[in-house]
Amino acid sequence: MIDVQKLTAEIAAIVPIHGVSIVDPADKQTWRVDYIDEPSTPDEAAVAAAIAEFGDRPSLNDYRLAVQAHIDATAQQRSYDTGISCASYVGSTNPVWAAEAAAFTAWRDDVWAYAYAELAKVQNGQRPQPTVETILAELPALTWPA
């Protein structure tokens, strides 16, 4: 389902409009913008680009799920079931498991701090919205204790 309010807000951030209408959600050629004034050619191009990209960008939930999957996969490198399982060993009496859990939880905190900082940059217009793959590639690496 197309979030018409979100699309309207995105386009209104480019140029003043009365609203947006969508005849066929699957055919972006049927999407119409009701401009308040005749848009300039650059504004019209920016609106066309916004429509073309709309719905193709990952949602916040897409990022959240991908980051969490990355965290869990990293814990599984050391045979833990999930990140939660690995972190639960932080108070272990086994020094190897406790060290791995301590390193892991510090790294996990760094990962989420980075992800939220990048989200803030996107929301503040300081960086374009990256792909999920780009964010995953930018995440800090974990160095497991020896």
C-alpha angles and dihedrals in degrees: 000000000000116000097223093181091056092046090048091050092049093051093042087057087062102041137354111271140171092219150292130268127198121198098176116016091203094054113061089190087074094055111107132195120208103210122203091215131010105281123233117248092255091049091048090051091049091051091049090051092048091052092046092052097039113117092010093089122090119256125233087257090055089057093044093051093046094049092047091048088051091051092049092046090052091053089049089060085077095041097260114141095229142343089269090054092051093047091051090069093065091106095039121139087222103090094208093053092043091051092048091049092048092050091044096050092048089050092046089054090050091050094053092042089054093046093051092045090053091047089054090051091053092047091049093048093247093124136014117254107274127214118259089249091055093052092047090051091051096052118113116264123240119233107202116216115259 
